[in-house]
């Protein structure tokens, strides 16, 4: 299965120039947050691949105008083509407002009975789709770009194939943007703008 993962910045070749070659062979599109709803809806018009998304810290507008034709997988284990995807959007809380969580609040999301039942029924997950990164793996020291420690615990327990996140833009790195990192058996991928993953 070929996955197109997106985050943070609409890709000009997809949205502005509509280079349809970039969608060839794509079976599934995953948005790791902070993308215009119109962009995600636009993509659904040019591919048969489902578009699944979670919220970034700037996606408060999704409450009023969600991406049309797309599926929100927040706090859900969603299975597509045999691939189990756990969606946990939002960033570390750095000011009041929605789509941001303290470490404790993120942990409480995982303790909700509905999600625990889904995880048990699915037998885990293959992809962890988040907006924020895991703590110490591609995050930054400033509180607004800090990762979550609970994501490390999730990877330790379930050993997913991938953690796909956004939030840390390519432009934020002064020296050499690093797209992929390894944490145990999990490949951690920063989806900033656009990346393909074959699974």
C-alpha positions in Angstrom: 0.0 0.0 0.0 1.3 3.4 -0.9 0.5 6.2 1.6 0.8 9.9 0.9 1.3 11.7 4.2 0.8 15.4 4.4 1.2 18.1 7.2 1.6 21.8 8.0 2.0 23.3 4.5 -0.1 22.7 1.4 2.2 21.4 -1.4 2.2 23.9 -4.2 2.7 21.1 -6.8 -0.5 19.4 -5.6 -2.7 22.4 -4.9 -1.5 25.2 -7.1 -0.2 23.3 -10.1 -2.3 20.1 -9.6 0.5 17.8 -10.8 -1.7 14.6 -10.9 1.5 12.5 -11.2 2.0 13.0 -7.5 -1.2 11.1 -6.8 -0.5 8.2 -9.1 -0.4 4.8 -7.2 -1.5 6.4 -3.9 -3.9 4.1 -2.0 -4.4 6.3 1.1 -3.8 9.9 2.1 -3.1 10.8 5.8 -3.1 14.3 7.0 -1.1 15.0 10.2 -2.7 18.4 10.7 -2.5 22.1 10.2 -3.6 22.0 6.6 -6.5 24.0 5.0 -9.7 22.1 4.9 -10.1 23.3 1.3 -6.8 21.6 0.4 -7.8 18.2 1.7 -11.3 18.5 0.1 -9.6 19.5 -3.2 -7.5 16.3 -3.1 -10.6 14.1 -2.8 -11.7 15.3 -6.2 -8.6 13.9 -8.0 -8.0 10.6 -6.3 -10.0 7.5 -5.2 -7.7 7.2 -2.2 -9.5 8.0 1.1 -8.3 11.1 2.9 -8.0 10.5 6.7 -7.1 13.4 9.0 -6.4 14.5 12.6 -6.3 18.0 14.0 -3.2 20.2 14.2 -3.0 22.9 16.8 -4.2 25.5 14.3 -7.2 23.4 13.0 -9.8 25.0 15.2 -11.7 26.0 12.0 -12.4 22.3 11.3 -15.1 22.4 14.0 -17.2 24.7 11.8 -15.9 23.8 8.4 -14.4 20.3 8.3 -12.7 19.0 5.2 -15.5 17.7 2.9 -15.2 14.1 1.7 -12.6 13.3 4.3 -12.7 11.2 7.5 -11.6 12.4 10.9 -9.9 9.7 12.9 -9.3 11.6 16.1 -9.2 9.2 19.1 -10.0 6.3 16.9 -8.5 3.1 15.6 -9.4 3.2 11.9 -8.7 0.2 9.7 -8.1 0.5 5.9 -6.9 -2.2 3.7 -5.8 -4.2 6.8 -3.7 -1.3 8.1 -4.8 -0.2 11.6 -4.3 3.6 12.2 -4.6 5.3 15.6 -5.2 9.1 15.3 -4.2 11.5 18.1 -4.1 15.1 16.9 -3.1 18.3 18.6 0.1 19.7 20.0 1.6 20.3 23.5 -0.4 23.0 25.3 1.4 26.3 25.1 -1.6 28.7 25.5 -5.3 28.3 26.3 -7.5 27.0 23.5 -8.6 23.8 21.7 -6.4 21.3 19.8 -3.7 21.5 22.5 -3.0 19.2 25.4 -0.8 18.9 28.5 1.0 15.6 28.9 -1.7 14.5 31.4 -4.6 15.5 29.1 -3.0 13.4 26.2 -2.7 10.5 28.6 -6.4 10.9 29.6 -7.4 10.7 26.0 -5.9 7.3 25.8 -7.6 6.1 28.9 -11.1 6.7 27.5 -13.1 3.5 27.6 -14.2 3.7 23.9 -10.6 4.0 22.7 -9.3 1.3 25.0 -11.9 -1.1 23.7 -11.0 -0.2 20.1 -7.3 -0.9 20.8 -8.1 -4.2 22.4 -10.4 -5.3 19.6 -7.9 -4.3 16.9 -5.0 -5.9 18.7 -3.0 -2.7 18.5 -2.2 -0.5 15.5 0.2 -0.3 12.6 0.4 3.5 12.3 0.3 6.1 14.9 -0.9 9.4 13.2 -0.2 12.4 15.3 0.3 16.1 14.8 3.0 16.6 17.5 6.1 14.3 17.5 7.1 12.0 20.4 9.2 13.6 23.1 12.9 13.6 22.1 12.3 12.3 18.6 12.3 15.2 16.2 10.7 17.6 18.6 12.2 20.9 19.9 12.9 22.3 23.3 10.4 25.2 23.2 7.1 24.3 24.8 5.1 25.1 21.6 7.0 22.3 19.7 7.6 19.8 22.5 6.6 16.2 21.9 4.6 13.9 24.0 6.2 11.3 26.3 3.1 9.1 26.1 3.8 8.5 22.4 7.0 6.8 23.5 5.0 4.5 25.8 2.5 3.7 23.0 5.4 2.7 20.7 7.0 0.6 23.5 3.7 -1.2 24.1 2.3 -1.7 20.6 5.4 -1.5 18.3 3.7 0.1 15.4 5.5 0.1 12.0 5.2 3.9 11.8 4.6 7.1 13.8 3.7 9.8 11.3 3.6 13.4 12.6 3.8 17.0 11.5 4.1 20.2 13.6 7.9 20.6 13.0 8.1 22.3 9.7 11.1 21.8 7.4 11.7 25.6 7.7 12.2 25.3 11.5 15.4 23.3 11.2 18.5 25.5 10.8 20.7 22.6 9.7 19.5 19.6 7.7 15.9 18.6 8.0 15.6 15.0 9.0 12.6 13.3 7.5 12.9 9.9 9.2 14.2 8.6 12.6 14.1 5.2 14.2 12.7 4.3 17.6 13.0 0.6 18.3 11.1 -1.1 15.5 9.1 2.0 14.7 10.0 4.3 11.9 9.1 7.9 12.9 8.3 10.1 9.8 7.9 13.9 9.7 5.2 14.5 7.1 6.0 18.2 6.7 4.4 19.2 3.4 4.5 15.8 1.6 6.1 12.3 1.9 5.3 8.9 0.5 5.4 5.7 2.6 5.1 2.2 1.2 3.8 -0.3 3.7 
